Amino acid sequence: MRKGLLFSSVFTTSLTIFAMLFGAGNLIFPLRLGVDSHGHILPVFLGFLCTGIILPVLGLIGIVLFDGNYNTFFNRLGSVWGQIIILLCMIIIGPGLVMPRITGFVYEMVRPFMRSSSLITFVILFSAIVFLATYRLNRVLDIIGKFLSPAKLTSIIGLITVGAIVGGSLTPEPVPLGALFITALKGGYYTLDLLGTIFFGAIIVKLLARYSTEITSQKQAAFITGLSGIFAGLLLGIVYLGITLLGAWHGKGLEDLNPGQIFNIIAFRILGNGGAAAVALIITLAGLTTLVSLTLVVSDYIQKLSKNRLSFQAIVLGVLTLSGVLASFGLGEILSKSEPVILVVYPLIITTTICNILYKLCGFTWIKTPVALTGLATIWFMFFSSI
């Protein structure tokens, strides 16, 4: 493959991967970990790196090897179990967790600027905007997409830069570093970026298709994806480290708040009212775009599952209604109640991904037994281990 085309494909794919992965969870969890780091940034950052960056890159490689087809990817577990896993994943990235989490986070960001609006009122209005946006999806995403990702990244980097200039003290406290590392590993789990890369992997496949005359094998496509993931991961790592440091520097006294409130207060502490309002607006637009995209992904899945017996608009309304009901419980409640589900399902997805990569690259055929053993080990650790 020509060097110029290789650079172009890697550069374009890297930016796409970064845009796909940098969502609400990528702000919530490293900030929370920074606040709870007790001055020990390195073990916290390394733990988050393993599950917040390396796993999503593996997911991208895996789904590209399966041509972006998540049905084929999961059906190696068997058609029934594969479809059950897909259904669980759709619930998690859709109205069961990620969608209400986004709504809750956006509410925490804009709440200081709303005089009397309650959470329920905000949820109804925000869901209505998402519903209307699905009618003009291409127009909405084109307009927002042209400036939103750069504006979001610029605002976060600006917040990190000003936070670094303002400075803060890091005084390491005597706490078990292993426990901090494990907590950070779980924090990377909670971003759910592995699921995001698998179910949005078709976008990467379409990008690579532009270079189809030069890419002659699945291994070459996986190499380009892996290289792109490394560059996107480096950028994500820099941003994650900055957000973690923000929490450690400026999060003192905020340990009992939910991550959305923490981010909001830190933005106020560093940027003042005007800067915090600008950051809140950008994150609101970013949340809107992500919510529209997830709504369409889940609604399309449900429509195919119903064999087009249900109208697309009715499905969208149902998905947003369920998401809104759960969002009305508040961000803190969503995060606490979702933890057991994530800790059970996510290891199964990790094992499936690794087995599928080995299957495509090395001819490794086992998958059902490793996934079953992973499930048993996960249950044992949850109920019988102190980790």
C-alpha positions in Angstrom: 0.0 0.0 0.0 1.4 3.4 -1.0 2.7 5.5 2.0 0.6 8.6 1.1 -2.6 6.5 0.9 -1.7 4.7 4.1 -1.2 8.0 5.9 -4.5 9.4 4.6 -6.4 6.3 5.6 -4.9 6.2 9.1 -5.4 9.9 9.7 -9.0 9.9 8.6 -9.8 6.7 10.5 -8.0 8.0 13.6 -10.2 11.1 13.7 -13.3 9.0 13.2 -12.4 6.7 16.0 -11.7 9.6 18.4 -15.1 11.2 17.5 -16.8 7.9 18.1 -15.3 7.2 21.5 -15.2 10.7 23.0 -18.7 10.9 24.5 -20.3 11.7 27.9 -18.8 8.7 29.7 -15.3 9.8 28.6 -15.8 13.0 30.7 -17.6 11.4 33.6 -15.4 8.6 34.7 -11.8 9.9 34.4 -12.9 13.0 36.3 -14.5 10.8 39.0 -11.3 8.7 39.2 -9.2 11.9 39.5 -11.3 13.1 42.4 -11.0 9.7 44.2 -7.3 9.2 43.3 -5.9 10.5 46.7 -3.1 12.1 44.7 -2.0 8.8 42.9 -2.5 9.6 39.3 -0.3 6.9 37.7 -2.2 3.7 38.8 -5.5 5.4 38.2 -4.6 6.4 34.7 -3.0 3.1 33.8 -6.1 1.2 35.0 -8.4 3.4 32.9 -6.0 3.1 29.9 -6.4 -0.7 29.9 -10.2 -0.8 29.7 -11.0 2.7 28.3 -8.6 2.7 25.3 -7.0 -0.7 24.6 -10.3 -2.6 24.8 -12.2 -0.3 22.3 -9.3 -0.6 19.9 -9.5 -4.4 20.1 -13.2 -4.1 19.5 -12.6 -2.1 16.3 -10.1 -4.6 15.0 -12.5 -7.4 15.8 -15.5 -5.9 14.0 -13.5 -4.8 11.0 -12.4 -8.4 10.6 -16.1 -9.3 10.4 -16.8 -6.6 7.8 -18.7 -4.5 10.3 -21.4 -7.1 10.7 -22.2 -7.5 14.4 -24.7 -10.3 13.8 -22.0 -12.5 12.3 -19.6 -11.3 15.1 -21.9 -12.5 17.9 -23.5 -15.4 16.2 -20.3 -17.4 16.6 -21.7 -18.0 20.1 -24.7 -19.7 18.5 -27.6 -18.0 16.8 -29.8 -17.9 20.0 -27.1 -16.8 22.4 -25.6 -14.4 19.9 -29.0 -12.7 19.4 -29.5 -12.6 23.2 -26.1 -10.8 23.6 -27.0 -8.4 20.9 -30.4 -7.6 22.5 -28.6 -7.0 25.9 -26.1 -4.8 24.2 -28.8 -2.8 22.5 -30.6 -2.3 25.8 -27.4 -1.1 27.5 -26.3 1.3 24.7 -29.9 2.4 24.3 -32.7 3.2 26.6 -31.5 0.9 29.4 -28.4 2.8 30.3 -26.4 5.0 27.9 -29.2 7.1 26.6 -30.6 8.1 30.1 -27.0 8.5 31.3 -26.4 11.1 28.5 -29.6 12.9 29.4 -28.8 12.9 33.1 -25.3 14.2 32.4 -26.5 17.0 30.2 -29.1 18.0 32.8 -26.4 18.3 35.4 -24.4 20.6 33.1 -27.3 23.0 32.3 -29.1 22.9 35.6 -27.2 25.9 37.1 -28.4 28.0 34.1 -32.1 27.0 34.4 -33.9 28.9 37.1 -36.9 26.7 37.8 -36.8 23.7 35.3 -37.1 20.3 37.0 -35.4 17.2 35.9 -38.6 15.7 34.5 -39.4 18.9 32.6 -35.9 18.9 31.1 -36.2 15.2 30.2 -39.4 15.8 28.3 -38.1 18.8 26.4 -34.8 17.1 25.5 -36.4 13.9 24.4 -38.9 15.9 22.2 -35.9 17.7 20.5 -34.3 14.3 19.8 -37.6 13.0 18.4 -37.9 16.0 16.1 -34.3 15.7 15.1 -34.8 12.2 13.8 -37.1 13.7 11.0 -34.2 15.9 9.7 -31.4 13.6 10.7 -29.0 14.3 7.8 -29.4 18.1 8.1 -29.0 18.0 11.9 -25.9 15.8 11.9 -24.3 17.7 9.0 -24.7 21.1 10.7 -23.7 19.9 14.2 -21.0 17.5 13.0 -19.1 20.2 11.1 -18.4 22.2 14.2 -19.4 20.1 17.2 -16.5 17.6 17.5 -13.8 20.3 17.1 -15.7 22.7 19.4 -16.1 20.0 22.1 -12.5 18.9 21.9 -11.3 22.6 21.9 -13.5 23.4 25.0 -12.2 20.4 26.9 -8.6 21.0 26.0 -9.1 24.7 27.0 -10.6 23.7 30.3 -7.7 21.3 30.9 -5.1 24.0 29.9 -6.6 26.7 32.1 -6.9 24.1 34.9 -3.2 23.4 34.6 -2.3 27.0 34.5 -4.4 27.7 37.6 -2.7 24.6 39.0 -3.4 22.6 42.1 -1.6 20.4 44.6 -1.2 16.6 44.4 -0.4 15.2 47.8 -0.3 11.4 47.7 -2.1 9.8 50.6 -1.4 6.3 52.1 -3.9 4.2 50.2 -3.6 0.7 48.6 -2.5 1.4 45.0 -3.8 -2.0 43.8 -7.3 -1.0 44.9 -7.0 2.3 42.9 -5.9 0.4 39.9 -8.9 -2.0 40.1 -11.3 0.9 40.6 -9.9 2.6 37.5 -10.2 -0.7 35.5 -13.9 -0.6 36.4 -14.1 3.0 35.4 -12.9 2.1 31.9 -15.6 -0.6 31.8 -18.3 2.0 32.5 -17.5 4.1 29.4 -18.9 1.1 27.4 -16.7 2.2 24.5 -16.1 -1.5 23.5 -19.8 -1.8 22.8 -19.7 1.5 20.9 -16.9 0.5 18.6 -18.5 -2.9 17.8 -21.9 -1.4 17.0 -20.6 1.6 15.1 -17.8 -0.4 13.5 -19.7 -0.3 10.2 -18.6 3.3 9.9 -15.0 2.3 10.0 -15.6 -0.4 7.4 -17.2 2.2 5.0 -14.1 4.4 5.5 -11.8 1.6 4.7 -13.9 0.7 1.6 -12.7 4.0 0.1 -9.3 2.4 -0.1 -10.5 -1.0 -1.3 -8.3 -1.1 -4.3 -5.2 -0.8 -2.1 -6.5 -2.9 0.9 -6.3 -6.5 -0.3 -6.8 -8.6 2.8 -8.6 -8.6 6.2 -5.3 -8.6 8.0 -4.3 -5.4 6.1 -7.6 -3.8 7.1 -7.0 -4.9 10.7 -3.5 -3.5 10.6 -4.7 -0.1 9.4 -7.5 -0.1 12.1 -5.0 -1.0 14.8 -2.6 1.7 13.7 -5.4 4.2 13.6 -6.6 3.0 17.0 -3.1 3.6 18.4 -3.1 7.2 17.2 -6.7 7.8 18.3 -5.8 6.2 21.6 -2.8 8.5 22.1 -5.1 11.5 21.6 -7.7 10.0 23.9 -5.0 9.2 26.5 -3.8 12.8 26.6 -7.3 14.1 27.1 -8.1 11.4 29.7 -4.9 12.2 31.6 -5.8 15.9 31.6 -9.4 15.2 32.8 -8.1 12.9 35.5 -5.7 15.7 36.6 -8.5 18.2 36.6 -10.4 16.0 39.1 -7.3 15.5 41.3 -6.3 19.2 41.3 -9.7 20.9 41.6 -12.1 18.2 42.9 -11.3 18.5 46.6 -14.5 18.4 48.7 -16.6 17.0 45.8 -16.3 13.3 46.6 -19.9 12.9 47.5 -21.3 14.4 44.3 -22.2 12.6 41.1 -19.8 13.0 38.2 -22.0 15.5 36.3 -22.1 17.8 39.3 -18.4 17.5 39.8 -17.6 18.4 36.2 -20.0 21.4 36.4 -18.5 22.8 39.6 -14.9 22.3 38.4 -15.8 24.2 35.2 -17.2 27.0 37.3 -14.1 27.0 39.6 -11.7 27.3 36.6 -13.6 29.3 33.9 -16.2 31.3 35.9 -19.9 31.7 34.8 -19.3 32.5 31.1 -16.8 29.8 30.5 -18.9 27.2 32.3 -21.9 28.2 30.3 -20.0 27.8 27.0 -18.8 24.3 28.0 -22.3 23.3 29.0 -23.7 24.4 25.7 -21.2 22.5 23.7 -21.7 19.3 25.8 -25.4 19.7 25.4 -25.1 19.7 21.6 -22.7 16.8 21.8 -25.2 14.9 24.0 -28.0 15.7 21.6 -26.1 14.4 18.6 -25.0 11.2 20.4 -28.6 10.6 21.6 -30.0 11.0 18.1 -27.5 8.5 16.8 -28.2 5.9 19.5 -31.9 6.4 19.1 -31.6 5.6 15.4 -29.3 2.6 15.9 -31.6 1.0 18.5 -34.8 1.9 16.6 -33.4 0.4 13.4 -32.6 -2.8 15.3 -36.1 -3.0 16.8 -37.7 -2.4 13.4 -35.7 -5.2 11.8 -36.5 -7.4 14.8 -40.3 -6.7 14.3 -39.9 -7.4 10.5 -41.2 -3.9 9.8 -44.5 -4.5 11.5 -44.0 -1.4 13.7 -43.6 2.1 12.2 -40.2 3.7 12.7 -41.6 6.8 14.4 -43.6 4.7 16.9 -40.4 2.8 17.8 -38.4 6.0 18.2 -41.2 7.4 20.5 -41.1 4.2 22.5 -37.3 4.2 22.9 -37.2 7.8 23.9 -40.1 7.3 26.4 -38.3 4.4 28.1 -35.1 6.4 28.2 -36.8 9.4 29.6 -38.5 7.4 32.4 -35.1 6.1 33.5 -33.4 9.4 33.1 -35.9 11.0 35.4 -34.3 9.0 38.3 -31.2 11.2 38.0 -27.6 10.6 37.0 -26.4 9.3 40.3 -29.1 6.6 40.5 -28.5 5.5 36.9 -24.8 5.0 37.5 -25.3 3.1 40.8 -28.0 0.8 39.5 -26.3 0.0 36.3 -23.0 -1.3 37.8 -24.0 -5.0 38.3 -25.3 -5.2 34.7 -22.1 -3.8 33.3 -19.9 -6.0 35.4 -21.7 -9.1 34.3 -22.1 -8.4 30.6 -18.9 -6.6 29.7 -16.5 -9.4 30.4 -18.5 -11.7 28.1 -18.1 -9.1 25.3 -14.4 -8.8 26.0 -13.9 -12.6 25.7 -16.0 -12.8 22.6 -14.0 -10.0 21.0 -10.6 -11.6 21.8 -11.8 -15.0 20.6 -13.1 -13.6 17.3 -9.9 -11.7 16.6 -7.9 -14.9 17.2 -10.3 -16.8 15.0 -9.8 -14.5 12.1 -6.1 -14.0 12.4 -4.9 -17.3 13.8 -7.7 -19.8 13.1 -8.6 -20.2 16.9 -12.0 -21.8 16.8 -12.9 -21.9 20.5 -15.4 -19.3 21.7 -18.4 -20.8 23.6 -16.3 -22.5 26.4 -14.1 -19.4 27.0 -17.2 -17.1 27.2 -19.0 -19.6 29.5 -15.9 -19.8 31.8 -15.7 -16.0 31.8 -19.3 -15.7 32.9 -18.8 -18.2 35.7 -15.6 -16.4 36.8 -17.4 -13.0 36.7 -20.2 -14.3 38.9 -17.7 -15.8 41.4 -15.8 -12.5 41.7 -19.0 -10.6 42.1 -20.4 -12.7 44.9 -17.5 -14.5 46.5 -14.5 -12.2 46.1 -13.5 -9.0 47.8 -12.0 -7.5 44.7 
